[in-house]
C-alpha cells in the first residue's frame, strides 16, 4: 500500500539557485534522510562550510576538487564521498558537474522544493 510522499517526480521539482553556478533540486525526503541533485557550473565554488548532517555523495558527471577537513581530492564521474556531520568542506568545480547527495538527518533548509 503506497502512501502520500513515497514517490517524487523529478521534472516537477524546481531547481533552486543556491549561489552563482550552483543549482539544487530536492529529489525526495523522509523522516530520516533527504536526496538532492546538484548541478554545478564550470568554475563555480561552494565555499568552506559545515552542517550537523552526515552527507554521502556520488559524482554523476564532470569533476570537482572536494576538500573535507584538510584532505583534498579530485572527484570525477563515478566517484563517491562521505562527509561526517560538522566536518568543514568545500568544492571547486573544474568542469561542469552533476552530483547526487544524501543528507541524514534531512536538511530542513532544503525542504523548500
Secondary structure as GFF3:
##gff-version 3
##sequence-region A 1 113
A	DSSP	three_ten_helix	10	12	.	.	.	ID=ss1
A	DSSP	beta_strand	16	19	.	.	.	ID=ss2
A	DSSP	beta_strand	22	29	.	.	.	ID=ss3
A	DSSP	beta_strand	34	40	.	.	.	ID=ss4
A	DSSP	beta_strand	45	49	.	.	.	ID=ss5
A	DSSP	beta_strand	54	68	.	.	.	ID=ss6
A	DSSP	beta_strand	71	76	.	.	.	ID=ss7
A	DSSP	beta_strand	80	83	.	.	.	ID=ss8
A	DSSP	beta_strand	89	104	.	.	.	ID=ss9
A	DSSP	three_ten_helix	108	110	.	.	.	ID=ss10
###
